[in-house]
């Protein structure tokens, strides 16, 4: 049974001893009721910011958002974000309230929150649940507090946050809330791309991601417009049972929940509609679709504001997802060297999922498991995968009479041969082959 962190309770007790109401709110209460360790702690109080800092004067207090009544209190190193009970004015920009006013009412404070499972509070007297959050939590349901359309018109990010929560918690979305999400989806254009990208990657990595993606293709395509042509696209090929978008979603469900890998699964065939052709028998083909998909990923990465590492991983996985990978020393060693171990194993997961997501009951390709096993054997044997692992270096190349770009070409050629098992990584032997 999960217990509240005593450092958090200490902050609440200081506020109570100073004569104020103080409760834990939001995600930490939701997680506690699910018997999950909270990731962070938020508290709400009738105290105003200066009163919060006075009550916690012997602790470190950081005025992180005084305009909205928020003070972060460090309790023995644990940050507790404490916010004054408040009500909010209109949201002219569709993201932030024009004005905030403080209130003494916990109910008013809870009423402004997004979803019922986030609108519960806890104190020493137990749970304060004004909007049926506990029942929705037990039913596995995402439902807006109050009128859904109003909640999404106040803050458009709540549209994506609702989908992300449904994915992460593997919950259903209440029909009224789902309808409002679909109707208000265009409002996502008002949200900063950085916020959209972060929420979307978290959505993709949730256990309920597949169901959410299939239930809300319009919203997904608002986030990634390049996916729109894939929805309902018939590949006209007997080797593929589903339209392109459904195939992509099935791929997402089958790969491990890693951001770059799941995004690559969703995008690996995004270029198929643009490369579609029919042969004389009426069978569909998609020549060059991997390259076209990788090209589209460049734009998608910018739209989602991906960091450089994630962007390069996604593009490489998409570009290489049709790699003819065979379980041989030469092939596995070559691609371990070119991709690096992490990306190599991610590519195998992507290719296995692809092979198992085309027809009902289809299994993954067994040679990919053999290639993965061989790769692990290679990695257990002090492999030579980078130039710094090579038994010769640039000085040796200079001594052999090479110069300029010749040095890099020669060393990389030797590295390929060692990685592929053609040559051993032994100095004397490599010196003899430096000028081949």
URFENDA-V305831 format. One record per residue. N is the residue number from 1. RES is the residue in one small letter. PHI is phi as a letter, one per 40 degrees, with the letter a starting at -180 (999 if undefined). Layout:
n:res:phi
N:RES:PHI
N:RES:PHI
This chain:
n:res:phi
1:x:999
2:x:c
3:x:b
4:x:c
5:x:c
6:x:d
7:x:c
8:x:c
9:x:c
10:x:c
11:x:c
12:x:c
13:x:c
14:x:c
15:x:c
16:x:c
17:x:c
18:x:c
19:x:g
20:x:b
21:x:c
22:x:a
23:x:a
24:x:c
25:x:b
26:x:g
27:x:c
28:x:c
29:x:c
30:x:d
31:x:c
32:x:d
33:x:c
34:x:c
35:x:g
36:x:b
37:x:c
38:x:c
39:x:c
40:x:a
41:x:b
42:x:b
43:x:b
44:x:b
45:x:a
46:x:c
47:x:c
48:x:c
49:x:d
50:x:c
51:x:c
52:x:c
53:x:c
54:x:c
55:x:c
56:x:b
57:x:c
58:x:c
59:x:b
60:x:c
61:x:b
62:x:b
63:x:c
64:x:c
65:x:a
66:x:c
67:x:d
68:x:b
69:x:g
70:x:b
71:x:b
72:x:c
73:x:b
74:x:c
75:x:b
76:x:f
77:x:g
78:x:c
79:x:c
80:x:b
81:x:c
82:x:b
83:x:b
84:x:c
85:x:d
86:x:a
87:x:b
88:x:b
89:x:c
90:x:c
91:x:b
92:x:c
93:x:c
94:x:g
95:x:b
96:x:b
97:x:c
98:x:c
99:x:a
100:x:b
101:x:b
102:x:c
103:x:a
104:x:c
105:x:c
106:x:c
107:x:c
108:x:c
109:x:c
110:x:c
111:x:c
112:x:c
113:x:c
114:x:c
115:x:b
116:x:d
117:x:c
118:x:b
119:x:b
120:x:b
121:x:b
122:x:b
123:x:a
124:x:c
125:x:c
126:x:h
127:x:c
128:x:b
129:x:b
130:x:c
131:x:b
132:x:g
133:x:c
134:x:c
135:x:c
136:x:c
137:x:c
138:x:c
139:x:c
140:x:g
141:x:b
142:x:c
143:x:a
144:x:c
145:x:c
146:x:g
147:x:c
148:x:d
149:x:d
150:x:c
151:x:d
152:x:c
153:x:c
154:x:c
155:x:a
156:x:c
157:x:c
158:x:c
159:x:d
160:x:c
161:x:c
162:x:c
163:x:c
164:x:c
165:x:c
166:x:c
167:x:c
168:x:c
169:x:c
170:x:f
171:x:b
172:x:c
173:x:b
174:x:d
175:x:d
176:x:c
177:x:c
178:x:c
179:x:c
180:x:c
181:x:d
182:x:c
183:x:c
184:x:c
185:x:d
186:x:d
187:x:c
188:x:c
189:x:c
190:x:c
191:x:c
192:x:d
193:x:c
194:x:c
195:x:c
196:x:c
197:x:c
198:x:c
199:x:c
200:x:c
201:x:c
202:x:c
203:x:d
204:x:c
205:x:c
206:x:c
207:x:c
208:x:b
209:x:d
210:x:c
211:x:c
212:x:c
213:x:c
214:x:c
215:x:c
216:x:b
217:x:c
218:x:c
219:x:c
220:x:c
221:x:c
222:x:c
223:x:c
224:x:b
225:x:d
226:x:c
227:x:c
228:x:d
229:x:c
230:x:c
231:x:c
232:x:g
233:x:c
234:x:c
235:x:c
236:x:f
237:x:a
238:x:c
239:x:c
240:x:b
241:x:c
242:x:b
243:x:c
244:x:d
245:x:c
246:x:c
247:x:d
248:x:c
249:x:c
250:x:c
251:x:c
252:x:d
253:x:c
254:x:c
255:x:c
256:x:d
257:x:c
258:x:b
259:x:d
260:x:c
261:x:c
262:x:c
263:x:c
264:x:c
265:x:c
266:x:c
267:x:b
268:x:c
269:x:b
270:x:c
271:x:c
272:x:c
273:x:d
274:x:c
275:x:b
276:x:c
277:x:a
278:x:b
279:x:c
280:x:c
281:x:c
282:x:g
283:x:c
284:x:c
285:x:b
286:x:b
287:x:c
288:x:g
289:x:c
290:x:c
291:x:c
292:x:c
293:x:c
294:x:c
295:x:c
296:x:c
297:x:c
298:x:d
299:x:c
300:x:c
301:x:c
302:x:c
303:x:c
304:x:c
305:x:f
306:x:c
307:x:c
308:x:c
309:x:c
310:x:c
311:x:d
312:x:c
313:x:c
314:x:c
315:x:c
316:x:c
317:x:c
318:x:c
319:x:c
320:x:b
321:x:c
322:x:b
323:x:d
324:x:c
325:x:c
326:x:b
327:x:c
328:x:b
329:x:d
330:x:c
331:x:c
332:x:c
333:x:c
334:x:c
335:x:c
336:x:c
337:x:c
338:x:c
339:x:c
340:x:g
341:x:d
342:x:c
343:x:c
344:x:c
345:x:c
346:x:c
347:x:c
348:x:c
349:x:c
350:x:c
351:x:c
352:x:c
353:x:c
354:x:c
355:x:c
356:x:c
357:x:b
358:x:b
359:x:b
360:x:d
361:x:g
362:x:c
363:x:b
364:x:c
365:x:c
366:x:c
367:x:c
368:x:c
369:x:c
370:x:c
371:x:c
372:x:c
373:x:c
374:x:c
375:x:c
376:x:c
377:x:c
378:x:c
379:x:c
380:x:c
381:x:b
382:x:f
383:x:c
384:x:b
385:x:b
386:x:b
387:x:c
388:x:c
389:x:c
390:x:c
391:x:c
392:x:b
393:x:a
394:x:c
395:x:c
396:x:c
397:x:c
398:x:c
399:x:c
400:x:c
401:x:g
402:x:c
403:x:a
404:x:f
405:x:c
406:x:d
407:x:c
408:x:c
409:x:c
410:x:c
411:x:c
412:x:c
413:x:c
414:x:c
415:x:c
416:x:c
417:x:c
418:x:c
419:x:c
420:x:c
421:x:g
422:x:c
423:x:b
424:x:c
425:x:c
426:x:b
427:x:d
428:x:c
429:x:c
430:x:c
431:x:c
432:x:c
433:x:b
434:x:d
435:x:b
436:x:c
